Amino acid sequence: TSSASALASVRRTSITTTIEPSDGERSGSIDVRGLWGHGFNRGRMNIVVSLDDTVLTTNDIGDPSRWRTVEFDIPAGSEPHVLTVSVVALPGIESGWSWGTASGVLVRELVVEPK
């Protein structure tokens, strides 16, 4: 189907962590930093942070390299939540440049606390 081919054309790598359910609403934050970012070579890859199916932030991996703190709310409930940090290759990225090994993303300090 066309949707399956569209999904196959998206190149991404992700790390995920599960946030256990809670009876109360909580707040969370995570720090991410792209290592490629020198302020040029933009428009090739994005760093995407999402909670469950909701995108919290998207940053171009070519943006100047600095730590970015992403803050989010975690709703109460009986189901666990999935936090994902992905590197997504954008359409038109040049092949043969080894973008996946030439760049990296650091993740540090995941904080989850009561509101």
N, C-alpha and C positions, 0 to 999 in steps of 0.2 A: 504494500500500500504506500501511498505518498507520505503518510505520517511516519511510517517505519523507515523509509529512505531518508526523510528529513532528520530523524533521530540518529541514523547511522552516519550522517554527514557532520554531526557535531562532535568535535574532538575535545574531550575533557578528562581531567583526572581530579579525584576528590578524596578528601578524608572526612570521616564522619565520627561523631560521638553521640551517645544517647544520654539524654537528660531524663532522669527518673521522674515519674509523676509525683505530684504533691497536692494536698488539699487546699493549699493557699497559692495565690498568685506570687510569682517571684520575678526578680529582675536579673538580667545576665549581661555579661560583656565578654568580648574576646578581642585580643590584639592580633593584627595581621600586618605583614610587611612584605612587599615584593622586592626582590633583590635585583631585578633587571633595571629598575627605573632610574634612568639618568635624564629623564625629561624629553627623550626622543624615542623613536621607534614605537610610537603609539599606534593603536588600532590593530594590533595583532593578537593580543591575549588579554582576557579580563580575569580578575580575582573576584569571585562571587561568593558571598556569605549568605546562607539561607537557614531558616528555622522551619522544619517540616517542608511545606511547599511554598513558603513565602520568602521571596528574596529580600534580604535586609539591606544589602549594599552591593554595588558593583563598582570596581575601580580598574582602570586600565593599568596593566602591569608595567607599562612604560612611563607612568607618572613618577615624579621624583620619589626615591626610596625613603620612606619614613614609616614609623609605627602608626597605625590607624586603629583606634578603638571603636568597635562596633557595639552599640548598646541595644538591648532588646528586652521585651517583656515575655515572660513565660506564663501562659494561662494555667490556672488550676485545672485538675482533671485526673482521670484514672489511667490515661494512656501516656506512655513515654513520648518525648519529643526528640527529634533528630536534628542536630546542628551540623551543617555541612559547609566546608570551605573547598571551593573548586577553582581550578585554573581551566579556563575555557578558551580554546583557539577560535578566533573569529573567522568568518568567511573571507577568503582572499589571502590568508596568511601564506607567505612564501614557503615552498617546500625546499628541503635541502639546507636550511639554516640551523637545524638542530635546536629549534626554539625551546623544546621541552627539556633539554639538558643544559642549555645556555642560561636559563632563568630558573628562579626558585621563589618559593613563598615560605616565610617563617610564620609560625603560629605560636603564640605564647599566652599564658595567663587567662584561661577560661574561668570566669567567676560567675557563680550562681548563688543568690542570696535572697532571703525573704524581703518582701516589699514593706 
